[in-house]
Structures are given as C-alpha cells and as structure tokens.
Amino acid sequence: MQDEYIVELSHIMKSFPGVKALDDVSFHLKSGEVMALLGENGAGKSTLMKILSGVYTRDEGTIRIFGEEIHEMNPQKAQELGVAIIHQELNMCQHLTVAENMFLGREKVKGMVLSQREMNEEARAMLGRLNINMDPTTIVGDMSVSKQQMVEIAKALSTNARVLIMDEPTSALTSKEIDDLFVIIRKLKSEGCGIVYISHRLEELKHIVDRVTIMRDGHYITEMEFDENRMDTIIAHMVGREIKEKFPRISCPKGKKIFEVRNLNAGRMVRDVSLELYEGEIVGIAGLMGAGRTETTRAIFGVDPKESGQILLDGQEVTIRCAADAIKAGIVLAPEDRKKDGLCTKLSIRDNIALPNLDILCNALGVVNRKKEAIMTNQAVESLKIKLPNAEVDAGSLSGGNQQKVVVGKWLARNSRVVIFDEPTRGIDVAAKVEIYNLMNQLKKEGIGVLFVSSEMPEVMGISDRIIVMCDGRVTGEIMAEDATQDQILKFATQFESKIGAAD
C-alpha cells in the first residue's frame, strides 16, 4: 500500500510562539487522486501544506516524496521535486504581465537579455493546455480575481508540478469558473498529478474528490474514502460534534420599518437601487458576480460616493458622506475583502476590535479606558468563539475564518441599528458558518436590521427571510424566502434585458 503513495508525511510537529499548530499529524497522497484536506479554521491544514511545500520548516516528523526521504525542505527543493502550492491569498505582482508572473524567479533569458517572446509562447501553450482563454501579455492588475486565480494555477503547473496543493481555490470564482476549474482538475488527475484540495465548500467535494483527510485542532483525526452519503459523519469528525442544522433559522414577528434606501445611484454598478429592512427579518441580496451587490453595500456605508438617492433610518433621512457618518448613524459593514478593507493585519486583535469603537472607549480627554477595552475584546472573542492564543497577537496571524470573526466582532459592542454583511462566510468552515448565522439570528431577535450579500445560493435561501435579486446594477426581483427556488433566483439574476422595466 505504501508504494502507491507519492507523498507521505509522518508524525509532523510544528509550533509557533504561544500555540502548537500541528501535533503528531500524518498525511498520505496517491498519484492521480484528489485528496480533500478538511477541518475547521485553525485546524492546521494550511500549516501542514506549507510544510509540504517548504514554506515552513517542521519541528519534528518525516517527509517522503516519491519514496525519497527529504531531510531539508524549502521552496526551491519543493519545486525541484514537483510540489506546487496555490495559496488562498493570491501572491501576484500586479504590475507584471501574465507570462512574467508565471515565470517569476525562473525567467527565460538569452545571454543577458530577458526573452519576453519565449516566456509569452510557453505561457500561451500552458494556458492553452488548460483551456484558459487568456492573453499572456495582459497586465495582471487589470484582471479580475478569478482570472488571477487561473494564472496561479497555470503558474504552478508550468513548473511541471506532480503534486498540486489548492488552498480554497474557488472562493473568488463564479459557478462557470468553478466548473472550468473542475475540468482542469480532472485533466490533471488523468495525467497522474496528485492534488490536495482544501475547501470549506463541502458541496464541491462530490464533483472531484476521491478521499478525505480530516484534521481538528492541529491533530490528525481520520482518513477515508469520500462518500457523499457520509457527509454528516465527515462534518462530525471535522467539528467534534454533530451539526444538526446547517442553516439555523428563527422566527420573529415582523416589526416596523427601520431602514430604507430610495433610488440609490453610485457609478455604473449601482443604478436606481431601492430596498427596505424591517425589525425581525434578515434580508439577503443574491445575484451573479458583477451584479453590483458589493458596490451597493459600499455606497450605503459611504465608502463609495453616491450620485443621488436617499438613505432613511427609522423614517428620518441620514446624510452619509463617509464611513464615519454611517457608523455614527448606526449603520455598519463587514466587508467582502476582510484583509484589505476589514482588518489592520499588523495590529493586535485587541486593537482591531477597539479601533472603530474609540468614541465608546475614550474619556473626554481622549484617553482609552483599558478596562472597558479588555471587557469589549473578551466579549467579542467569547461570543464568536475566536480561536487565538491571546488578544495581543497580530490579526494577520489568525486563520481566514478567525479573521472574519474579528471583523464581525468589532461591531458587536456598538448600538448599531443596521448591520450589513458582505460575503460573511467566505473561506469559513461549516461550524464557524453556523456561528455567524446564529449571530445574525441574534441581531434579528434584538430588532436590528440585517442585510447580507452572498454568492452561495443555499445560504441565501437558508438564512434569509426575504431575498432581493440584482442584475447589472439594478434590483430585478424580490422573493419571500419560503417561496424561493434556485431557478427563480437565477431567472431574476440573469434578467439583463428587463432590468429597467423591473426597476420601474
């Protein structure tokens, strides 16, 4: 059996200051298979794969690749062995072309001169092999995140990778792009490439996965053949308990109207948008990528300037010129890109939670009340079950899901009237998702207006009381959740030709 393995990690140990990330973890991968590496945020999945790809050095344990024991692993050695990793957070040089990014660090040269032509030709051939329609001379910074993701895949494969690690590869992709990615994965699998697939979107596994390895809290839990009918067992192994309800919903009496947007216009992607929020309800915004959902939340919150329209809170118009005006009024936003817009990754958890709440924490002289600050931080950490060694660690050192919890946690202390979530569960594991849903339900129970954007159709249908559908910058439909079907939502989400009539 062992002869079949192209990767064998045995008894791997890894510690960081204040935390043991991996404790006696083992992992095995065969040629021509897709192995799903599953676990909650903070389980140690990314750390284990960074050890396999040479980014981190193990403290203890054995690494065997293609039967050879590797004593000193580093990124160069990993590349020589045919191991490539596509990180969850893309690492692209935005000012360089597709081809230049693909050959970064191993550029083609003739004498002392860079051979752009040779790199472009090889990049074009690799993109063609993967059926990716892309010009290798395009500047990466001018491309969408989903296209950059495809470049990362092509870059990894251009090194002749025989072991490919994909860390949350679909988090920024549309349904069509995910289908295209799965075609690429099946092709690589047929060519004998071993693929490690890390994802919190468990519904994807049935399309491509052969086996699963499950981790929890830095420990190896089990390894098994994938079977869609055993999904409840897989989830129970991941979280250490049974998740009885993936989309917990509570019923609340519908109260008064607390928030209204009238005929909002902001750039090309927000055209004449109107919506309402009532006490005791959660409203979801659905639509395809590019529908204008995120742009609408940014315009409401004052990040992007609005051209016209009104925003009313408890029946009174509020003037929002910037985010500070929105926060003061009681309208807050947990943004889509948590690292770029939601966190100061070099600051501590305590500082991140305190930063937007200094008006609450400071006295008349502007001095921070440290006791209040500690109470606020502890309440946020405990209520959201944020996994961290202590509140003084940098926010950037946390796993993706725990970073998202910090973004949400900083608004918990405020007496907010409206909370807007933009893709609140992106990159978050199944148990943490339930915690976010429970938080949204708690806000709903307290009479706070909850508006959330999600690209995951089951999530929108499972948590919302009412669903607003957008297409090409306009509202094209509104459905009560109990009456909604995926086909109906998709019909509204693709009504390009009738959007003006729908808005009128």
N, C-alpha and C positions, 0 to 999 in steps of 0.2 A: 504493500500500500504506500509506504513512504517513498518508493521510487517514482511514484506518479507526481509527487509534489515538486513544483518549481520554486516555491517559497516556503520555508519553514522557520518560524520564529518560536523559540522555546524559552520559557521562564524569563520573559523580559521584565526588567525593573527600571523605573525611571522616577526620580523625584525632582521637584522644583522647590525653591525656598517656601517652607510652610505647608507643602502639600505633596503627597505621594500620588503621582499621576497614573503610574502603572505598577501593579503588584502581582508578579508571577503570571504574566499573560502569555498565552501561546496562540499561534495563528498559522493556518496552512492554506495554500492555494495551488490548484492544479492547472496544467496547461489547457487552454481552450474552454475555461469556465468563467462564469461571472459569480463572484462571491460577494454577497451583501454583508457589510460590516455594520451592525446595528447596535444602538444603545442610546440612552438619553444624552442630552447635552452634558458635557463634563465627564462622560463615561471613560474617555481616554482614546477614542477612535482615531482622532486626528493626530494625537501624540504618537500612537503606535505606528501610523503610516509615515509620519515624519522621521521616525527611527528607521523604517524600512527604506526610505528614500534618501537617508543620510543627512537630513536637516538637523536632527537631534542625535546626540550620542547616547547610547543605552548605558545604564549604570551596571546592569548585570544581564546575563542571558546569552543565548546563541542565535546567530543568524546564518541560515543556509539558503543560498540562491543557486538553482540548477545543480544542487548536490554539493556545491563548494561552500565550506565554512568561511564566513567573512569576519575577520578579526577587527579591522578598522574600516568603518563605513563613513563615507562622506558623499556629498552630491556628485562629485566627479566620478567616484567609484561606482555609485549607483547608476549613473548614465552609461558607464562602460559595460555594466552588467545587464543593461537593458531595462532598468527600472525608471519609470517616469511618473510624476505626480501632477495632477491638475488641482490646485488649491481652491478652496471655497472662495477666498478673497483673491480676485484676479490680480496678477502682478504683470501688468503690461506697461511698456514705455509708450505713453500716449502720443508722443511727437514723432515716433518712428512708424514706418510702413509695416504692413502685414509680414512681408518677407523678412525685413530687418528684425522684427520681433521673433520670428521663427528661428532665425539663425544667430540670435544674440549670444555672444560668448564663443561662438564657433563659426565666425564669419568666413565666407569664401573670399580668398584673395589670390591675385595674380601678381607675383613679385611683391611689391609694396603697396599695390593698389587694390581697393575693395572692389570685388566683382559683383556689382548690383545685378547685372544681366543673369549670371549663373544662379544667384540666390532667387531671383524672380522666377526663373524657369523651374527650379526644383520646388519652390513653394507652390507654383501653379500646378505642377504634377501631383504633389501631395494633396492639395485641396481637391483636385480632380478625382484622385483615388477615393476620397471620402465623399464625393458628390456634393462638395461645398462650392456653390457658385459665388466666387469672391475674387476681386482683382488684387493680386499680391502687392500692387503699388499704392493701395489705399492707406491713408494715414489712420492708424488705429483709433486715435482720439475722436475721429469723425464717425465712428461706428457705434451701433447700439451695443449694450452689454451682452446681449445674446450672441451677436456676431463675434464679439471679442472672446466669448466662451468657445466658439468654434475654432478660433485662431489658436487658443490654448491647447485644444485637442490636437489640432494639426501640428503644432509645435512639438508636443510630446511625442507624437508618432514619427516625426521627422528624424528623431534620434534613434530610430529602429527599436523602439521600446517593445519588449516582450512581456513586461509586467506593467500594467497601466492602472494607476490609482486615481479614481474620480471622487472628489470630495464635494458633495452637494452640487453635481453638475447641472441640474435642471432648475435651480432656484430662481434663475432670471430668464428662463426660456418660455416661449409660448407653447401651446399644445402642439402646433405644427412642427416647431423646432425640436420639441421633445421626441416626437415621432421620428424626425430625421436623425436625432442622436441615437435612438434605439436601433435604427437601421445600421448606423456606423458600428455600434457595439456588437451587433450580430455578425457583421462582416469581419471585425477584428477577432471575434470568438472563433469563427470558422477558419481563420488563418493561424490559430493556435495561441493567440495572445491571452494571457491570464489577466482578468480585470477585477479589481477590488472596487466595489460600488458602495459609497456611503451616502445615504439619503434618509430624510425623515418623512418623505412622501411614500408611505408603505404601499399605497395602491399601485405604485410603479413596478414593484418587485415582480409581480406575476408576468410581466411582459418580457423580462430579460434574465432573471436570477436563477441560478442552479442550486446554490447552497447559501446558508447564512451562518455567520459567526456573531454571537451576541456578547456584549460587554456591559458591565454595570459598575459604576464607582471605581474604575481602574482595575477591575478584575475580569478575567475570562469566566463566562457563565456556561456557555454550551456552543456546540456546532451541530448543524443538522441540515438535511436535505430540505429545500424550500417546498412548501405545500401551501397553496392559498387557503385550504380548509383549516390550516393550523394557525391562522393569523392571531387568534385570541391567545394561543399559547406563546407565540413569538412575543407579543406585546407584554404578556405577563412576565416572561423572562427578562425583558428589557427594563421594566419599571419595578419588578419585585413584588407586584401585586396585580390583580385583575382590574382592567379598566372596563367598568360595566357600561359606561355610556361615553362614546366618543364626542358627542355634541350635546352636552347637558343644557337643557332649556328649562327656564322657569316661567310661570305665568304670572303676570302682574296686570292690575287694572290699568287701562289706558287713561292717562291724566290729561292735563291741559297742554296746549302747545307751548313749548319753551324756547324753540329755536326755529328760525325761518331764513332761507336765502331766496331772494327775489331777483330774477333776471340778471344773474351774475355773468359778467364778461371779463375775461382776462387772457389776452393773447389769442392765438389760433385754436388752442385746445380747450378753452372754456367759453362756450357760446350760449348765452341766454339760459343758464342753469338755474332752476328753481327747485327747492326741496324744503321739507318740513320735518321737525322732530318733536315727538310728544313724550311726556313723562311715561315711564313704564314700558318703553319699547327700545329695541335695538334695530337700527336701520343699516342694511348692507348695501354697498354700491358695487355692482357687478359690471363686467364689460371686458372686452379683449384688450391686449396690450396696445397702447396708443389711443385709447378711448377718451382720455382726459380726466380719469379718476384722480390720480395723484395731483395733477395740476389744479383740480377743483379744491382739494383739501389745502393746498399751499396758498391759493388765493383767499380762501376763507380765513386761514390763520395769519394772513398778512405777510407771508414770505415773498410772494409774487404780487406786484401791484395790480389792482383791479381797474378796469377801464370804466365800468359802470355797474350798477346793481346795488341792492340793499341787503344788509345783514341785521336781523332783528333778534333780540334776546328778551324773553318774557314780554313781548309785544312792543318793546322800545328799540328804535334803531341805534346801533352802536357803530362808531367810526373806528375802523381798523386800518391804520396806515402801515403798521409793522407788527411783528410777532409780540412785542411787549404790550401793545394795545390789546391784542387778543387775550393774552394771559391775564392782564388786569381785569378784562371784562368777564373772565371765567371760561374762555374757550381755549382748549389746549390740544396739542397734536403730538402723537407718537409717530414720527416719520418713517417712510419706507426704507431709506438707507440709514440704518442706525449708526454706522461708524462715521459717515460723512456729516450727517445732519442731527443726530440724536445724542452723541456722546463726545466728551473730551477724553480720548483714549489714554492720554498721558497723565490724566488726573485720577485720583482715587475714587472708589465707589462713593465714599462719603462726600467728596467734593462735587461729584456729578449730581448726586441727589440734592445737595444743598444749593447748587448754583442758581437754578431758576426760582428758588424759594427764599432768597436773601431778604426780600421785603417782609417775610414772616419771621425770619430768624434773627434779624438785626434789631438793635435798640435804636433810640432816637439819634444816637451819635454814630450809628453805622457799625457798631461792634457786634460780631456774631456771638449769639448765645450758644456756647458749645454744648451745654446740657440739652437744650432743645434740639440742636443739630444731631446729637447722638440718638435721642429718642426717635426723631424722624427717620434716621437711617435704619435703626434697628427694626422699626415697624415695617418699613418697605421691604427689608431683607426677609423678615419672618413671614409677612403676609404673602409674598410671592415665591417663597422658598428658593431664594437666590443662593446658589452654591458658591461659596468663596471662603478662603482661609481666614480673612478678616477684612474689615471695611476700608483698610488703608492700601490694599493692592490696587494697581492701575486697572482701570476699566478694560483696557486693551488686552489684559492677560486672561480675561474670562472667555469661556466658550461663547459661541454665537448666541445660543438661546439665553444664557445668563446675561449677556449684554442687552438683549431685547427686554429682559425683565427689569434691568436698571432704568432703561428708557421709560418704561411704563411706571416704574416705582416712583420716579421723581415727581410725578403729578398727583400721587395719592394723597399727599399732605395738603394740597390746595383745596379750597372750597369751590371747585370747578362746577360749572353748570352744564358744559358740553365737552365731551372727550371724543376726539377723532383719532381713530387707529388706522394707519395705512399699512397694509400687509403685516398685521401684528404677529402672525405665527410663522413668517418666512424663516426657514432654517432652524425651526424649533421642533424638538421631539414630541412624540404623541402625548406623554404625560404633562409636559410643560404647556402644550396647547390647551389641554383641559383646564389647567390652572388659569391661563389667560381668559378662556371662555367663562370660567367661574368668576373671575374679576369683572368681566363685562356684565355678567348677570347681577353681581353685587351692586355695581353702579346703577344698573337699570332699576333694581329694587329700591335704591335710595332716591329715585326720581331724577337721576342725572341723564341727560341726553347722550346716547351712544351712537356714533356714526362710524362705520368701518368699511374699508376697501379691502377686497380680497380677490385674488386670481383663482382661488380654489373653489370651484362650484359647490362641492358637497359642504364646505364650510359656510358659504354664504347662505345656502338653503337650510343648514342645520342650526345656525345660531340666530339668524335674523328673524324679526317679526314682520318686517316689510322690506322689500328689495327694490332698489332703484337701479335701472339699467341704463348705461351710457354707451354711445357710439359716436366716434368722430367729434368729440367735444360737446355733445348735446345729450339731454335726457330723452331716451326713446321709449321708455316703458317703466311702469311701476306695478308691482305684484305683491299681494299678501303672501307670506311665506307658505302658509298651508295650502295655497292654490298653485304654487310654483312648480314647474318641471324644468329640467335641464334644457329640453328642446325649446320651451317657451322663452327662457332667458337668452339662449343663443339666437333665437329669432330676433329679439329686440336688439341684441348686441351686434347684429350684422345688418341693421336697417339703415344703411348709408343713404339709400335713395329717398327714404321717407322721414329722415331725422327732422327736417324743417317743419314738415306738417305735424310731426309728433310734438315738437316744441310749441307750435302754435295751438 
